[in-house]
């Protein structure tokens, strides 16, 4: 009897143990199944901070001072004292023109002057004699008056001939063409033997290369946005940081400052021409080069910022995937503002408490369970400078693949 009772108790215990084992096994399998079905993503908190806003424009390097050298007299070039690309100083001789005709003109003018001076001297002698005779009542006053008029005429002729001598000498001196300023000469200089026409033939171009201008254009709306260009032009301050990026992608190491703005908008384009001055001690910036001008100075306080790679677009819809309170993915429509480096300014749709998915967006749809790994901007390589982090093909194709299911 005792064995029979114990046998029933033992059977009951075995039954309970077996049931518990089955129950625990089922719960564990369900949890493993749920964990295996969650989508692995990386996410980060939305940033809220003061954001520096910058604007970029297409620009071109132009020389600060540039002069096309022309001769003041005409003639054949017989000597050249420089090579294309040389640096020359103000007053340095550049060309010498054939001077023979101008030497002859000087001699002719000097001879005419000497003749007129001799005639004037004789007329003055006659006037002195006639004045003496008039004092002795030997001649009439009319004779003296006529001789005085002759002296005045001969004196004017001598002065005119003296001016012609001076002009002829200036023409002779101008057969040597001097550099009007210090700078670098271009390589478009004319060769020896070329006939130069006064005021018409461009012999060579001279320009300064330190400093140089970077010229660009801004729209009317941008002018109103940066309306402190006019105070900067008058020298009362320069709140804008001006940098340039060259055609090879490198950033010029020295900053510039806006120094000139046009007086009116261009009628054909509706833009305002602006010039920024950059130091160029090493001559890296050459006139004619193209560059991207970047103006930085405005700051948006407490801006909501989201990484660029978190933003997806489908047709006219812009959205991000956020981590919901229940750990599921949630699509959130947003309105974007300006791009700043790796980020977009978000005008509406997000708050500082939201967490956005930044990696693992491929084929991610709304309502999916998420296995979230929190990351920082530094870990992802995000910054307010250009986004130089690699952008894999899975991430770049997100807006064209699984996003259409959201």
Secondary structure as UniProt FT lines:
FT   HELIX           2..37
FT   STRAND          39..45
FT   STRAND          47..63
FT   STRAND          66..70
FT   STRAND          75..80
FT   TURN            84..85
FT   STRAND          87..88
FT   TURN            90..91
FT   STRAND          93..97
FT   HELIX           100..135
FT   TURN            136..137
FT   HELIX           141..173
FT   TURN            174..175
FT   STRAND          176..178
FT   STRAND          183..185
FT   TURN            192..193
FT   STRAND          195..196
FT   TURN            198..200
FT   STRAND          202..207
FT   STRAND          212..219
FT   HELIX           220..225
FT   TURN            226..228
FT   HELIX           229..233
FT   TURN            234..235
FT   STRAND          241..246
FT   TURN            247..248
FT   STRAND          256..261
FT   TURN            267..269
FT   STRAND          271..278
FT   TURN            281..282
FT   TURN            287..288
FT   STRAND          290..307
FT   HELIX           308..310
FT   STRAND          312..314
FT   TURN            315..316
FT   STRAND          317..323
FT   TURN            325..326
FT   STRAND          328..333
FT   STRAND          335..340
FT   TURN            341..342
FT   STRAND          343..348
FT   TURN            352..353
FT   STRAND          355..359
FT   TURN            362..363
FT   TURN            366..367
FT   STRAND          369..374
FT   HELIX           377..380
FT   HELIX           393..396
FT   HELIX           398..400
FT   HELIX           402..405
//
